[in-house]
Amino acid sequence: MDILSGATMIMLMTILVVFTYSFLSDIFSFFIAPRINERLDNRISILHKMGLHESANVLKARWVYNWWDLIR
C-alpha cells in the first residue's frame, strides 16, 4: 500500500506543478509581458528619434531572442 500511495502522491504533485506553471505562464503573458513590450517600444522609438537606428534594431533583436528563449 505504501508504493501505491507514494505513486499517487508523485502523480498529484506532478499535476500541481503543471497547473501552477500554466497559471504563472498565463499571468506573465497577459499582464506582465504587454507592459514590458510597451516600455521596449518607447525605448526603441526614442533611439530612432535620436538617429540611432542600428542600436534600436539591436535592442529589438535581443528582446525577440530572449523572448524566444523564455517560450522554449
C-alpha positions as CSV (number, residue, x, y, z in Angstrom):
1,M,0.0,0.0,0.0
2,D,2.9,2.3,0.6
3,I,4.1,2.1,-3.1
4,L,0.6,2.9,-4.3
5,S,0.2,6.0,-2.0
6,G,3.7,7.1,-3.0
7,A,2.9,6.9,-6.7
8,T,-0.4,8.7,-6.1
9,M,1.5,11.5,-4.3
10,I,4.0,11.8,-7.1
11,M,1.2,12.0,-9.6
12,L,-0.6,14.6,-7.7
13,M,2.5,16.7,-7.2
14,T,3.2,16.5,-10.9
15,I,-0.3,17.7,-11.8
16,L,0.1,20.5,-9.3
17,V,3.4,21.6,-10.8
18,V,2.0,21.5,-14.3
19,F,-1.1,23.6,-13.4
20,T,1.0,26.1,-11.4
21,Y,3.4,26.6,-14.3
22,S,0.4,27.0,-16.7
23,F,-1.2,29.6,-14.4
24,L,2.0,31.6,-13.9
25,S,2.7,31.5,-17.6
26,D,-0.8,32.9,-18.3
27,I,-0.3,35.7,-15.7
28,F,3.0,36.6,-17.4
29,S,1.7,36.6,-20.9
30,F,-1.5,38.6,-20.1
31,F,-0.3,41.1,-17.5
32,I,3.5,41.4,-17.4
33,A,4.6,41.0,-21.0
34,P,2.5,43.8,-22.5
35,R,4.0,46.3,-20.1
36,I,7.5,45.1,-20.9
37,N,6.7,45.4,-24.6
38,E,5.3,48.9,-24.2
39,R,8.4,50.1,-22.4
40,L,10.6,48.5,-25.0
41,D,8.7,50.2,-27.8
42,N,9.1,53.5,-26.1
43,R,12.9,53.0,-25.8
44,I,13.1,51.9,-29.4
45,S,11.2,54.9,-30.6
46,I,13.5,57.2,-28.6
47,L,16.5,55.6,-30.2
48,H,15.0,56.1,-33.6
49,K,14.3,59.7,-32.9
50,M,17.9,60.2,-31.8
51,G,19.0,58.7,-35.1
52,L,20.4,55.5,-33.5
53,H,18.6,53.1,-35.9
54,E,21.2,50.4,-35.5
55,S,21.0,50.5,-31.7
56,A,17.2,50.3,-31.9
57,N,17.4,47.2,-34.2
58,V,19.9,45.5,-31.9
59,L,17.7,46.2,-28.9
60,K,14.6,44.7,-30.7
61,A,16.6,41.7,-31.9
62,R,17.9,41.0,-28.3
63,W,14.3,41.2,-27.0
64,V,13.0,38.8,-29.6
65,Y,15.8,36.4,-29.0
66,N,15.3,36.4,-25.2
67,W,11.6,36.1,-25.6
68,W,12.0,33.1,-27.8
69,D,14.3,31.5,-25.1
70,L,11.5,32.1,-22.5
71,I,8.9,30.4,-24.7
72,R,11.0,27.4,-25.4
